[in-house]
Amino acid sequence: RRRLLVGCTGTGKTVCVQAAISGLDDATWTSLTINMSAMTSSGKTQEIIESKIEKRIKNKYGPPGNRRMLTFIDDLNMPRKDTFGS
């Protein structure tokens, strides 16, 4: 399932997601966190994802160890600097 968590800067969105990720069963789940910035390219994003998955059969890929992967993309959209410069 896909989720999008939105809110103002400094409201604890990242902390909440990281707490949820840390509570996952390591035997079943693996996680990938991608911190986006204005300098993150599509090629770099693909490289990060491909570094964490393995080829299973023919054209099928997935996380190692037959586990499920939760991917957390932090700061998905950064259109302009706010008052604090973040």
Phi and psi restraints in degrees (range 20) as a CNS / XPLOR table:
assign (resid 1 and name C) (resid 2 and name N)
       (resid 2 and name CA) (resid 2 and name C) 1.0 -99.8 20.0 2
assign (resid 2 and name N) (resid 2 and name CA)
       (resid 2 and name C) (resid 3 and name N) 1.0 142.3 20.0 2
assign (resid 2 and name C) (resid 3 and name N)
       (resid 3 and name CA) (resid 3 and name C) 1.0 -136.8 20.0 2
assign (resid 3 and name N) (resid 3 and name CA)
       (resid 3 and name C) (resid 4 and name N) 1.0 146.5 20.0 2
assign (resid 3 and name C) (resid 4 and name N)
       (resid 4 and name CA) (resid 4 and name C) 1.0 -127.0 20.0 2
assign (resid 4 and name N) (resid 4 and name CA)
       (resid 4 and name C) (resid 5 and name N) 1.0 118.8 20.0 2
assign (resid 4 and name C) (resid 5 and name N)
       (resid 5 and name CA) (resid 5 and name C) 1.0 -103.7 20.0 2
assign (resid 5 and name N) (resid 5 and name CA)
       (resid 5 and name C) (resid 6 and name N) 1.0 121.6 20.0 2
assign (resid 5 and name C) (resid 6 and name N)
       (resid 6 and name CA) (resid 6 and name C) 1.0 -122.2 20.0 2
assign (resid 6 and name N) (resid 6 and name CA)
       (resid 6 and name C) (resid 7 and name N) 1.0 156.4 20.0 2
assign (resid 6 and name C) (resid 7 and name N)
       (resid 7 and name CA) (resid 7 and name C) 1.0 167.9 20.0 2
assign (resid 7 and name N) (resid 7 and name CA)
       (resid 7 and name C) (resid 8 and name N) 1.0 171.5 20.0 2
assign (resid 7 and name C) (resid 8 and name N)
       (resid 8 and name CA) (resid 8 and name C) 1.0 -69.9 20.0 2
assign (resid 8 and name N) (resid 8 and name CA)
       (resid 8 and name C) (resid 9 and name N) 1.0 161.9 20.0 2
assign (resid 8 and name C) (resid 9 and name N)
       (resid 9 and name CA) (resid 9 and name C) 1.0 -60.4 20.0 2
assign (resid 9 and name N) (resid 9 and name CA)
       (resid 9 and name C) (resid 10 and name N) 1.0 136.5 20.0 2
assign (resid 9 and name C) (resid 10 and name N)
       (resid 10 and name CA) (resid 10 and name C) 1.0 81.5 20.0 2
assign (resid 10 and name N) (resid 10 and name CA)
       (resid 10 and name C) (resid 11 and name N) 1.0 16.9 20.0 2
assign (resid 10 and name C) (resid 11 and name N)
       (resid 11 and name CA) (resid 11 and name C) 1.0 -95.3 20.0 2
assign (resid 11 and name N) (resid 11 and name CA)
       (resid 11 and name C) (resid 12 and name N) 1.0 -0.3 20.0 2
assign (resid 11 and name C) (resid 12 and name N)
       (resid 12 and name CA) (resid 12 and name C) 1.0 91.9 20.0 2
assign (resid 12 and name N) (resid 12 and name CA)
       (resid 12 and name C) (resid 13 and name N) 1.0 19.8 20.0 2
assign (resid 12 and name C) (resid 13 and name N)
       (resid 13 and name CA) (resid 13 and name C) 1.0 -60.5 20.0 2
assign (resid 13 and name N) (resid 13 and name CA)
       (resid 13 and name C) (resid 14 and name N) 1.0 -48.5 20.0 2
assign (resid 13 and name C) (resid 14 and name N)
       (resid 14 and name CA) (resid 14 and name C) 1.0 -63.1 20.0 2
assign (resid 14 and name N) (resid 14 and name CA)
       (resid 14 and name C) (resid 15 and name N) 1.0 -42.1 20.0 2
assign (resid 14 and name C) (resid 15 and name N)
       (resid 15 and name CA) (resid 15 and name C) 1.0 -62.2 20.0 2
assign (resid 15 and name N) (resid 15 and name CA)
       (resid 15 and name C) (resid 16 and name N) 1.0 -42.0 20.0 2
assign (resid 15 and name C) (resid 16 and name N)
       (resid 16 and name CA) (resid 16 and name C) 1.0 -63.2 20.0 2
assign (resid 16 and name N) (resid 16 and name CA)
       (resid 16 and name C) (resid 17 and name N) 1.0 -44.9 20.0 2
assign (resid 16 and name C) (resid 17 and name N)
       (resid 17 and name CA) (resid 17 and name C) 1.0 -66.0 20.0 2
assign (resid 17 and name N) (resid 17 and name CA)
       (resid 17 and name C) (resid 18 and name N) 1.0 -43.2 20.0 2
assign (resid 17 and name C) (resid 18 and name N)
       (resid 18 and name CA) (resid 18 and name C) 1.0 -63.0 20.0 2
assign (resid 18 and name N) (resid 18 and name CA)
       (resid 18 and name C) (resid 19 and name N) 1.0 -35.2 20.0 2
assign (resid 18 and name C) (resid 19 and name N)
       (resid 19 and name CA) (resid 19 and name C) 1.0 -66.4 20.0 2
assign (resid 19 and name N) (resid 19 and name CA)
       (resid 19 and name C) (resid 20 and name N) 1.0 -40.3 20.0 2
assign (resid 19 and name C) (resid 20 and name N)
       (resid 20 and name CA) (resid 20 and name C) 1.0 -66.2 20.0 2
assign (resid 20 and name N) (resid 20 and name CA)
       (resid 20 and name C) (resid 21 and name N) 1.0 -41.0 20.0 2
assign (resid 20 and name C) (resid 21 and name N)
       (resid 21 and name CA) (resid 21 and name C) 1.0 -63.9 20.0 2
assign (resid 21 and name N) (resid 21 and name CA)
       (resid 21 and name C) (resid 22 and name N) 1.0 -41.4 20.0 2
assign (resid 21 and name C) (resid 22 and name N)
       (resid 22 and name CA) (resid 22 and name C) 1.0 -66.6 20.0 2
assign (resid 22 and name N) (resid 22 and name CA)
       (resid 22 and name C) (resid 23 and name N) 1.0 -19.2 20.0 2
assign (resid 22 and name C) (resid 23 and name N)
       (resid 23 and name CA) (resid 23 and name C) 1.0 -87.3 20.0 2
assign (resid 23 and name N) (resid 23 and name CA)
       (resid 23 and name C) (resid 24 and name N) 1.0 -1.4 20.0 2
assign (resid 23 and name C) (resid 24 and name N)
       (resid 24 and name CA) (resid 24 and name C) 1.0 -76.5 20.0 2
assign (resid 24 and name N) (resid 24 and name CA)
       (resid 24 and name C) (resid 25 and name N) 1.0 149.8 20.0 2
assign (resid 24 and name C) (resid 25 and name N)
       (resid 25 and name CA) (resid 25 and name C) 1.0 -71.2 20.0 2
assign (resid 25 and name N) (resid 25 and name CA)
       (resid 25 and name C) (resid 26 and name N) 1.0 119.5 20.0 2
assign (resid 25 and name C) (resid 26 and name N)
       (resid 26 and name CA) (resid 26 and name C) 1.0 -64.5 20.0 2
assign (resid 26 and name N) (resid 26 and name CA)
       (resid 26 and name C) (resid 27 and name N) 1.0 -24.2 20.0 2
assign (resid 26 and name C) (resid 27 and name N)
       (resid 27 and name CA) (resid 27 and name C) 1.0 -73.4 20.0 2
assign (resid 27 and name N) (resid 27 and name CA)
       (resid 27 and name C) (resid 28 and name N) 1.0 -25.3 20.0 2
assign (resid 27 and name C) (resid 28 and name N)
       (resid 28 and name CA) (resid 28 and name C) 1.0 -105.8 20.0 2
assign (resid 28 and name N) (resid 28 and name CA)
       (resid 28 and name C) (resid 29 and name N) 1.0 -32.2 20.0 2
assign (resid 28 and name C) (resid 29 and name N)
       (resid 29 and name CA) (resid 29 and name C) 1.0 -119.6 20.0 2
assign (resid 29 and name N) (resid 29 and name CA)
       (resid 29 and name C) (resid 30 and name N) 1.0 149.2 20.0 2
assign (resid 29 and name C) (resid 30 and name N)
       (resid 30 and name CA) (resid 30 and name C) 1.0 -130.8 20.0 2
assign (resid 30 and name N) (resid 30 and name CA)
       (resid 30 and name C) (resid 31 and name N) 1.0 155.3 20.0 2
assign (resid 30 and name C) (resid 31 and name N)
       (resid 31 and name CA) (resid 31 and name C) 1.0 -128.4 20.0 2
assign (resid 31 and name N) (resid 31 and name CA)
       (resid 31 and name C) (resid 32 and name N) 1.0 155.0 20.0 2
assign (resid 31 and name C) (resid 32 and name N)
       (resid 32 and name CA) (resid 32 and name C) 1.0 -134.4 20.0 2
assign (resid 32 and name N) (resid 32 and name CA)
       (resid 32 and name C) (resid 33 and name N) 1.0 121.7 20.0 2
assign (resid 32 and name C) (resid 33 and name N)
       (resid 33 and name CA) (resid 33 and name C) 1.0 -109.6 20.0 2
assign (resid 33 and name N) (resid 33 and name CA)
       (resid 33 and name C) (resid 34 and name N) 1.0 126.8 20.0 2
assign (resid 33 and name C) (resid 34 and name N)
       (resid 34 and name CA) (resid 34 and name C) 1.0 -117.3 20.0 2
assign (resid 34 and name N) (resid 34 and name CA)
       (resid 34 and name C) (resid 35 and name N) 1.0 117.1 20.0 2
assign (resid 34 and name C) (resid 35 and name N)
       (resid 35 and name CA) (resid 35 and name C) 1.0 -93.6 20.0 2
assign (resid 35 and name N) (resid 35 and name CA)
       (resid 35 and name C) (resid 36 and name N) 1.0 109.9 20.0 2
assign (resid 35 and name C) (resid 36 and name N)
       (resid 36 and name CA) (resid 36 and name C) 1.0 -83.2 20.0 2
assign (resid 36 and name N) (resid 36 and name CA)
       (resid 36 and name C) (resid 37 and name N) 1.0 153.8 20.0 2
assign (resid 36 and name C) (resid 37 and name N)
       (resid 37 and name CA) (resid 37 and name C) 1.0 -148.2 20.0 2
assign (resid 37 and name N) (resid 37 and name CA)
       (resid 37 and name C) (resid 38 and name N) 1.0 177.9 20.0 2
assign (resid 37 and name C) (resid 38 and name N)
       (resid 38 and name CA) (resid 38 and name C) 1.0 -63.9 20.0 2
assign (resid 38 and name N) (resid 38 and name CA)
       (resid 38 and name C) (resid 39 and name N) 1.0 -19.9 20.0 2
assign (resid 38 and name C) (resid 39 and name N)
       (resid 39 and name CA) (resid 39 and name C) 1.0 -95.8 20.0 2
assign (resid 39 and name N) (resid 39 and name CA)
       (resid 39 and name C) (resid 40 and name N) 1.0 -1.4 20.0 2
assign (resid 39 and name C) (resid 40 and name N)
       (resid 40 and name CA) (resid 40 and name C) 1.0 -77.8 20.0 2
assign (resid 40 and name N) (resid 40 and name CA)
       (resid 40 and name C) (resid 41 and name N) 1.0 120.7 20.0 2
assign (resid 40 and name C) (resid 41 and name N)
       (resid 41 and name CA) (resid 41 and name C) 1.0 -95.5 20.0 2
assign (resid 41 and name N) (resid 41 and name CA)
       (resid 41 and name C) (resid 42 and name N) 1.0 165.5 20.0 2
assign (resid 41 and name C) (resid 42 and name N)
       (resid 42 and name CA) (resid 42 and name C) 1.0 -65.5 20.0 2
assign (resid 42 and name N) (resid 42 and name CA)
       (resid 42 and name C) (resid 43 and name N) 1.0 -36.5 20.0 2
assign (resid 42 and name C) (resid 43 and name N)
       (resid 43 and name CA) (resid 43 and name C) 1.0 -63.4 20.0 2
assign (resid 43 and name N) (resid 43 and name CA)
       (resid 43 and name C) (resid 44 and name N) 1.0 -41.4 20.0 2
assign (resid 43 and name C) (resid 44 and name N)
       (resid 44 and name CA) (resid 44 and name C) 1.0 -66.3 20.0 2
assign (resid 44 and name N) (resid 44 and name CA)
       (resid 44 and name C) (resid 45 and name N) 1.0 -39.5 20.0 2
assign (resid 44 and name C) (resid 45 and name N)
       (resid 45 and name CA) (resid 45 and name C) 1.0 -62.5 20.0 2
assign (resid 45 and name N) (resid 45 and name CA)
       (resid 45 and name C) (resid 46 and name N) 1.0 -44.5 20.0 2
assign (resid 45 and name C) (resid 46 and name N)
       (resid 46 and name CA) (resid 46 and name C) 1.0 -62.7 20.0 2
assign (resid 46 and name N) (resid 46 and name CA)
       (resid 46 and name C) (resid 47 and name N) 1.0 -41.2 20.0 2
assign (resid 46 and name C) (resid 47 and name N)
       (resid 47 and name CA) (resid 47 and name C) 1.0 -61.2 20.0 2
assign (resid 47 and name N) (resid 47 and name CA)
       (resid 47 and name C) (resid 48 and name N) 1.0 -41.8 20.0 2
assign (resid 47 and name C) (resid 48 and name N)
       (resid 48 and name CA) (resid 48 and name C) 1.0 -63.5 20.0 2
assign (resid 48 and name N) (resid 48 and name CA)
       (resid 48 and name C) (resid 49 and name N) 1.0 -46.1 20.0 2
assign (resid 48 and name C) (resid 49 and name N)
       (resid 49 and name CA) (resid 49 and name C) 1.0 -65.0 20.0 2
assign (resid 49 and name N) (resid 49 and name CA)
       (resid 49 and name C) (resid 50 and name N) 1.0 -45.9 20.0 2
assign (resid 49 and name C) (resid 50 and name N)
       (resid 50 and name CA) (resid 50 and name C) 1.0 -65.3 20.0 2
assign (resid 50 and name N) (resid 50 and name CA)
       (resid 50 and name C) (resid 51 and name N) 1.0 -25.1 20.0 2
assign (resid 50 and name C) (resid 51 and name N)
       (resid 51 and name CA) (resid 51 and name C) 1.0 -72.1 20.0 2
assign (resid 51 and name N) (resid 51 and name CA)
       (resid 51 and name C) (resid 52 and name N) 1.0 -16.7 20.0 2
assign (resid 51 and name C) (resid 52 and name N)
       (resid 52 and name CA) (resid 52 and name C) 1.0 -106.9 20.0 2
assign (resid 52 and name N) (resid 52 and name CA)
       (resid 52 and name C) (resid 53 and name N) 1.0 0.7 20.0 2
assign (resid 52 and name C) (resid 53 and name N)
       (resid 53 and name CA) (resid 53 and name C) 1.0 -120.1 20.0 2
assign (resid 53 and name N) (resid 53 and name CA)
       (resid 53 and name C) (resid 54 and name N) 1.0 165.7 20.0 2
assign (resid 53 and name C) (resid 54 and name N)
       (resid 54 and name CA) (resid 54 and name C) 1.0 -130.4 20.0 2
assign (resid 54 and name N) (resid 54 and name CA)
       (resid 54 and name C) (resid 55 and name N) 1.0 155.8 20.0 2
assign (resid 54 and name C) (resid 55 and name N)
       (resid 55 and name CA) (resid 55 and name C) 1.0 -78.7 20.0 2
assign (resid 55 and name N) (resid 55 and name CA)
       (resid 55 and name C) (resid 56 and name N) 1.0 132.0 20.0 2
assign (resid 55 and name C) (resid 56 and name N)
       (resid 56 and name CA) (resid 56 and name C) 1.0 -100.4 20.0 2
assign (resid 56 and name N) (resid 56 and name CA)
       (resid 56 and name C) (resid 57 and name N) 1.0 -69.7 20.0 2
assign (resid 56 and name C) (resid 57 and name N)
       (resid 57 and name CA) (resid 57 and name C) 1.0 -139.5 20.0 2
assign (resid 57 and name N) (resid 57 and name CA)
       (resid 57 and name C) (resid 58 and name N) 1.0 141.1 20.0 2
assign (resid 57 and name C) (resid 58 and name N)
       (resid 58 and name CA) (resid 58 and name C) 1.0 41.0 20.0 2
assign (resid 58 and name N) (resid 58 and name CA)
       (resid 58 and name C) (resid 59 and name N) 1.0 -102.1 20.0 2
assign (resid 58 and name C) (resid 59 and name N)
       (resid 59 and name CA) (resid 59 and name C) 1.0 -113.0 20.0 2
assign (resid 59 and name N) (resid 59 and name CA)
       (resid 59 and name C) (resid 60 and name N) 1.0 29.2 20.0 2
assign (resid 59 and name C) (resid 60 and name N)
       (resid 60 and name CA) (resid 60 and name C) 1.0 -106.8 20.0 2
assign (resid 60 and name N) (resid 60 and name CA)
       (resid 60 and name C) (resid 61 and name N) 1.0 130.8 20.0 2
assign (resid 60 and name C) (resid 61 and name N)
       (resid 61 and name CA) (resid 61 and name C) 1.0 -126.0 20.0 2
assign (resid 61 and name N) (resid 61 and name CA)
       (resid 61 and name C) (resid 62 and name N) 1.0 155.6 20.0 2
assign (resid 61 and name C) (resid 62 and name N)
       (resid 62 and name CA) (resid 62 and name C) 1.0 -170.0 20.0 2
assign (resid 62 and name N) (resid 62 and name CA)
       (resid 62 and name C) (resid 63 and name N) 1.0 175.9 20.0 2
assign (resid 62 and name C) (resid 63 and name N)
       (resid 63 and name CA) (resid 63 and name C) 1.0 -67.7 20.0 2
assign (resid 63 and name N) (resid 63 and name CA)
       (resid 63 and name C) (resid 64 and name N) 1.0 153.7 20.0 2
assign (resid 63 and name C) (resid 64 and name N)
       (resid 64 and name CA) (resid 64 and name C) 1.0 -64.6 20.0 2
assign (resid 64 and name N) (resid 64 and name CA)
       (resid 64 and name C) (resid 65 and name N) 1.0 152.9 20.0 2
assign (resid 64 and name C) (resid 65 and name N)
       (resid 65 and name CA) (resid 65 and name C) 1.0 74.6 20.0 2
assign (resid 65 and name N) (resid 65 and name CA)
       (resid 65 and name C) (resid 66 and name N) 1.0 18.8 20.0 2
assign (resid 65 and name C) (resid 66 and name N)
       (resid 66 and name CA) (resid 66 and name C) 1.0 58.0 20.0 2
assign (resid 66 and name N) (resid 66 and name CA)
       (resid 66 and name C) (resid 67 and name N) 1.0 30.6 20.0 2
assign (resid 66 and name C) (resid 67 and name N)
       (resid 67 and name CA) (resid 67 and name C) 1.0 -95.1 20.0 2
assign (resid 67 and name N) (resid 67 and name CA)
       (resid 67 and name C) (resid 68 and name N) 1.0 175.1 20.0 2
assign (resid 67 and name C) (resid 68 and name N)
       (resid 68 and name CA) (resid 68 and name C) 1.0 -96.7 20.0 2
assign (resid 68 and name N) (resid 68 and name CA)
       (resid 68 and name C) (resid 69 and name N) 1.0 148.9 20.0 2
assign (resid 68 and name C) (resid 69 and name N)
       (resid 69 and name CA) (resid 69 and name C) 1.0 -117.1 20.0 2
assign (resid 69 and name N) (resid 69 and name CA)
       (resid 69 and name C) (resid 70 and name N) 1.0 130.3 20.0 2
assign (resid 69 and name C) (resid 70 and name N)
       (resid 70 and name CA) (resid 70 and name C) 1.0 -102.0 20.0 2
assign (resid 70 and name N) (resid 70 and name CA)
       (resid 70 and name C) (resid 71 and name N) 1.0 123.2 20.0 2
assign (resid 70 and name C) (resid 71 and name N)
       (resid 71 and name CA) (resid 71 and name C) 1.0 -107.8 20.0 2
assign (resid 71 and name N) (resid 71 and name CA)
       (resid 71 and name C) (resid 72 and name N) 1.0 122.0 20.0 2
assign (resid 71 and name C) (resid 72 and name N)
       (resid 72 and name CA) (resid 72 and name C) 1.0 -109.8 20.0 2
assign (resid 72 and name N) (resid 72 and name CA)
       (resid 72 and name C) (resid 73 and name N) 1.0 116.8 20.0 2
assign (resid 72 and name C) (resid 73 and name N)
       (resid 73 and name CA) (resid 73 and name C) 1.0 -104.6 20.0 2
assign (resid 73 and name N) (resid 73 and name CA)
       (resid 73 and name C) (resid 74 and name N) 1.0 112.3 20.0 2
assign (resid 73 and name C) (resid 74 and name N)
       (resid 74 and name CA) (resid 74 and name C) 1.0 -93.9 20.0 2
assign (resid 74 and name N) (resid 74 and name CA)
       (resid 74 and name C) (resid 75 and name N) 1.0 136.6 20.0 2
assign (resid 74 and name C) (resid 75 and name N)
       (resid 75 and name CA) (resid 75 and name C) 1.0 59.3 20.0 2
assign (resid 75 and name N) (resid 75 and name CA)
       (resid 75 and name C) (resid 76 and name N) 1.0 56.1 20.0 2
assign (resid 75 and name C) (resid 76 and name N)
       (resid 76 and name CA) (resid 76 and name C) 1.0 -57.4 20.0 2
assign (resid 76 and name N) (resid 76 and name CA)
       (resid 76 and name C) (resid 77 and name N) 1.0 -43.5 20.0 2
assign (resid 76 and name C) (resid 77 and name N)
       (resid 77 and name CA) (resid 77 and name C) 1.0 -124.8 20.0 2
assign (resid 77 and name N) (resid 77 and name CA)
       (resid 77 and name C) (resid 78 and name N) 1.0 120.7 20.0 2
assign (resid 77 and name C) (resid 78 and name N)
       (resid 78 and name CA) (resid 78 and name C) 1.0 -126.6 20.0 2
assign (resid 78 and name N) (resid 78 and name CA)
       (resid 78 and name C) (resid 79 and name N) 1.0 78.3 20.0 2
assign (resid 78 and name C) (resid 79 and name N)
       (resid 79 and name CA) (resid 79 and name C) 1.0 -71.6 20.0 2
assign (resid 79 and name N) (resid 79 and name CA)
       (resid 79 and name C) (resid 80 and name N) 1.0 -34.3 20.0 2
assign (resid 79 and name C) (resid 80 and name N)
       (resid 80 and name CA) (resid 80 and name C) 1.0 -160.2 20.0 2
assign (resid 80 and name N) (resid 80 and name CA)
       (resid 80 and name C) (resid 81 and name N) 1.0 160.5 20.0 2
assign (resid 80 and name C) (resid 81 and name N)
       (resid 81 and name CA) (resid 81 and name C) 1.0 -71.3 20.0 2
assign (resid 81 and name N) (resid 81 and name CA)
       (resid 81 and name C) (resid 82 and name N) 1.0 144.3 20.0 2
assign (resid 81 and name C) (resid 82 and name N)
       (resid 82 and name CA) (resid 82 and name C) 1.0 -93.3 20.0 2
assign (resid 82 and name N) (resid 82 and name CA)
       (resid 82 and name C) (resid 83 and name N) 1.0 -171.6 20.0 2
assign (resid 82 and name C) (resid 83 and name N)
       (resid 83 and name CA) (resid 83 and name C) 1.0 -57.3 20.0 2
assign (resid 83 and name N) (resid 83 and name CA)
       (resid 83 and name C) (resid 84 and name N) 1.0 -31.2 20.0 2
assign (resid 83 and name C) (resid 84 and name N)
       (resid 84 and name CA) (resid 84 and name C) 1.0 -90.8 20.0 2
assign (resid 84 and name N) (resid 84 and name CA)
       (resid 84 and name C) (resid 85 and name N) 1.0 -2.4 20.0 2
assign (resid 84 and name C) (resid 85 and name N)
       (resid 85 and name CA) (resid 85 and name C) 1.0 78.4 20.0 2
assign (resid 85 and name N) (resid 85 and name CA)
       (resid 85 and name C) (resid 86 and name N) 1.0 14.7 20.0 2
